[in-house]
Amino acid sequence: MTPRIDALQYANWSEKIFRQMRAGGVDAVHVTITYHETFRETVLNIEGWNRWFERFPDLIFQGFTAEDIDLARQTGRTAIFFGSQNPSCIEDDIGLVEVLHRLGLRFMQLTYNNQSLLASGCYESEDTGLTRMGREVVAEMNRVGLVVDMSHSGERSTLDAIAQSTRPIAITHANPASWHPALRNKSERVLAALAESGGMLGFSAYPHHLRGGGDCTLVEFCEMVARTADLMGVEHIGIGTDLCQDQPDSVVDWMRTGRWTKARDYGEGSADNPGFPPMPEWFHDNRDFGRIEAGLREVGLSPTEVAAIMGGNWARFFADSFGPAQPLRREAAQ
Amino acid sequence: MTPRIDALQYANWSEKIFRQMRAGGVDAVHVTITYHETFRETVLNIEGWNRWFERFPDLIFQGFTAEDIDLARQTGRTAIFFGSQNPSCIEDDIGLVEVLHRLGLRFMQLTYNNQSLLASGCYESEDTGLTRMGREVVAEMNRVGLVVDMSHSGERSTLDAIAQSTRPIAITHANPASWHPALRNKSERVLAALAESGGMLGFSAYPHHLRGGGDCTLVEFCEMVARTADLMGVEHIGIGTDLCQDQPDSVVDWMRTGRWTKARDYGEGSADNPGFPPMPEWFHDNRDFGRIEAGLREVGLSPTEVAAIMGGNWARFFADSFGPAQPLRREAAQ
């Protein structure tokens, strides 16, 4: 049996949610542990996770390698893999890439909407591609096995990252812009380059990424997945729900503005829709993964294809991505 | 063949020293990576070590478990295990114990000469034993597998730590005070309690800890080791040279004063002997471990006893000490 994996969640974590992960048969989740936080603040967030792991060892544990997906299945738990949605956690210090990888960071976005030290975000009017430091950090991420995630990056920066990275990258939570033209969704050019390089796209269930928002039906969502399988190849797609369960609206304000502005920024929202949007009726929490799986079968995907999309592809990607690039390591030592 | 292990060095690291480790057949070294540094500064030191590991992968690598001693022997390298000589690196945050253990910290002194947040140092006039936070941190160190090291602590604090710790502790670098009554050397009461609890003493070759200072002969040193074997049991002793090779005297000033005083503090030195003291002629660098080994045989210790002292005992202690205390972990989760 193939595992069930969600490549992006940022919930207001609780025992209830961990129990829902088990009820939904979710074997591994890539969770966002930090956005705009400094390194020290990120470590405080890791300390918070360590408390969860200590309190609920029968439900969750920290995942470091793809083998932990198997361990999760064997022991009836969910493996939690850490990720960052912005490079604030490495500050201006490339040495923190290896340190955070040692602490379990497995994905890092080069940008979150705005320009970062590394690349341009999808909300900037100018996208200058990878910066000087961006190219160095991508090489270091490649070396240690920290996945480049371009979910919130601009088009040129994303194409740059795909080209520069010596290992496949990920867009953990976004949908095709051809289906729903949101700034956060990705062009066919990006998706084709991503697939060609061996990368992965995780489909988002976040309403701002859905055609029709929260009114998008499960069939519409699953038909979009099936079409993208035709475009990218079924082996390059998975799930990355962007589930922000039980978060107060103050959190989406923090996600959008961090400390970069004193004004309000609505991000994907708007003045008349400033908070977290209501989720589609077919996906409220981790117990609903079975509904997506059933929906994918109903739009004509084969059991093998559905298993690959629901977790098999991410499991393969995790196995290929989280360890050191041994040959490169030796070259770097010359 | 048993391994050769040094339980304390703080050298001015260089390729030369790493090559001397290999020439001396040293399989594992506990290196001090931090004294008075904050958490962030300690991480910068780890980043510096990561650069060494990347530059000299054929000579050294970071050790995390006792199996890495075997790996070192099999691959002709030296496993480097991290330690701290003061708890400054955890600041006032018990959560940093687990974080630093994840980054590879395997020993932490509760004090460095002065009072800390955790205990009293051996240079304080009053020793109040473990503090409230000290008792909590010892329990957390026990839980994750970070060894309590009391080399620079006061008598009462050391006895407290031995009694409070649920796992054996270490005094990585000190000698018996009955042989040389330095403040840093340990009373027979401490040594007996240490041995009874399953702990380990590492014999120091640092001149201030030697009878006669740098003029101490190898025979005198080895006879002291043999007498301590009679006192503690040969299974509780090893080597912890306190080698501070190639360090400028500015470093011993930093070790002694950190940021706690604007005045000068001579620590174990004095106004007319302020710097690093000259080493004894029989121990200048890692290539001299064979001389100690030969010296121990010459004072009548058996080959089995010598092998235990030169590394076998530390290897057993590493194996017992560096992993999580599984049963306690579950109890803590209640």
Interface residues (C-beta under 8 A of the other chain):
Chain A: F39 R40 V43 L44 I46 E47 N50 R51 E54 R55 F56 P57 D93 G95 L96 E98 V99 R102 L103 G104 R329 R330 A332 A333
Chain B: F39 R40 V43 L44 I46 E47 N50 R51 E54 R55 F56 P57 D93 G95 L96 E98 V99 R102 L103 G104 R329 R330 A332 A333
